[in-house]
Amino acid sequence: MNESGPKCDCRECIVRELMFEYTKPSQIQSICETKREELYKKGSLIVSENQEIQNLIYVKEGLVKFHKQVSPGKQQIISISRAYEFTSLLTNFSEKHYKYSVSAIEDTTVCIIDLEKIKALILENGKFALGLLEKMSKASDFVISSLTEINQKNLR
């Protein structure tokens, strides 16, 4: 289960430095007006497979796993994300619904940002868009290298 906390205080938040390094104070304020933090206890579901994508989710503290239901009662772990990583970059801009679930491996705090605000910021700020593309590329590279490593182990 999750516990909603106060909206993030963006002035003191490390996420601001990591994600919004190319934004103007007015743009950050616009994001902070709708951004919120939520605490998920160990084992809690953060994102459910087939859930509509409405937010950009960032792990502020904790550890999460990406997993997909492969048969009743059986799941395949796709990846793991830790603090200062996104949980939804791989599908946010290409799909309408999540293709996987995300669960807290340990008590985890996430920042949840309205996806429409992020899309508006992308259109308005090219440097922010490039920074976000870089983070998306790194997330994709990590998943590809993890899957390649797993597949090589299975071949042996």
Secondary structure, 3 states (H helix, E strand, C coil): CEEECCCCCCCCCHHHHHHCCCCCHHHHHHHHCCCEEEEECCCCEEECCCCECCEEEEEEECEEEEEEEEECCEEEEEEEEECCEECCCCCCCCCCECCCEEEECCCEEEEEEEHHHHHHHHHHCHHHHHHHHHHHHHHHHHHHHHHHHHHHHHHC
